[in-house]
């Protein structure tokens, strides 16, 4: 059961994502500000835009974070940066399975990661593939359970932002725009 506070938090995340997207709009060629996109008028539209906006930001981070720091972890019992990105990929795959009404073997998926290359290229390719499956499923009709997934994936986004800051780096979303 979704509480009113949780629903309000999800709507807040949706508005924040839409605001960030609107701020990133490029000025028109004539030097005028580009028209602000109209926000979705449905709950489903907000969920879809928030899902895409959140994972687009995480993918940008996966491509941007220095590969020589992918093995860094903020604490001995924390995930490495690489493992944090892979966990987001697993979240994309699990949520896609749920949206299709399929079971997902989390244990087998974790085990499969042990054999994969520990490189940025590998993580980016995995994430791009998971996004390619996830986005159309979310677009075709988000289910209420996706709200939980938004909160879960947003927590990993927050951890990744902290990993940037703890390494003396500025996350892509916080950099000046040219």
Secondary structure, 3 states (H helix, E strand, C coil): CCCHHHHHHHHHHHHHHHHHHHHCCCCCCCCCCCCCCCCCCCHHHHHHHHHHHHHHHHHHHHHHCCHHHCCCCCCCCCCCHHHHHHHHHHHHHHHHHHHHCCCCCHHHHHHHHHCCCCCHHHHHHHHHHHHHHHHHHHHCCCCCHHHHHHHHHHHHHHHHHHHHHHCCCCCHHHCCCC
